[in-house]
Amino acid sequence: MGAGHAHKLYRHAHSPMHALPPHTKLAAVLAFVVVVVSTPREAMWAFALYAVLLATVAYLARVPAGFLLRRLLIEVPFVAFALLMPFVAQGERVEVLGMSLSVGGLWGAWNVLAKGTLGVAASVLLAATTELRELLLGLQRLGLPPLLVQIATFMIRYGDVITDEMRRMRIARESRGFEASGVRHWGVLAKSAGALFIRSYERGERVHLAMISRGYAGTMPVIDEVTASRAQWSYAFALPFAALVVCLLGWTL
């Protein structure tokens, strides 16, 4: 598997979280999200404890609060959807600040906001402590089909290449006085998109032929074999285990 590419979500640091094998972190985050989703929405205190657990992980991983909060902005569309639910949902109504809101819609909005925010925060912490290349190695270690891992690898590797190609095409258009200012220019943009697709397809064919000429037989060689000790698994699963205890309390209380 080729060299990794730094991504904006990753934050370089020397912490116990960064040192954990990637597949242990992937499994732990998945388990944590499953526990959060399984928690009854009425147990509001449980979600507060989940947030405290994630804040502890962020502290141990040396991820600043500002860094985490800025990355959480990705869920703004879901927040907007959740805020609409009390207004459009049917059923029992309640007056809040002079507005008639649905009780079921309020619970639904809380459910989406609480569980969605915790899930996104856990994913951001995973990305902040794990490089893309390590994530792919972790997925491969967990048994994800090799073809899917290869597709993800090439998508990450050549995403920047295609972006640079788009930028060069835009600069070439603008250097010739082109400005997309209306519907009449859509034809030019469509031709540019077609040219980009053809160039990307041809590049993929050349890369595939180059790989075959170097012995590619359907699987990528694994250069770094990622392993994890029992202690590392235990350390990684401290988060979902603590969350599971909170979840069980939420169902019993």
Protein Blocks (a to p, Z undefined) as FASTA:
>chain_A
ZZddddfkbccdddfklmpcfklmmmmmmmmmmmmmmpcfklmmlmmmmmmmmmmmmmmn
opafklmmmmmmmmmmmmmmmmmmmmmpgcjdddeehiacdfklmmmmmmmmmmmmmmmm
mmmmmmmmocfklmmmmmmmnopafklmmmmmmmmmmmmmmmmmmmmmmmmmmmnopacf
bfklmmmmmmmmmmmmmmmmmmmmmmmmmmmmnopahiacdfbacdddfklmmmmmmmmm
mmmmmmmmmmmZZ
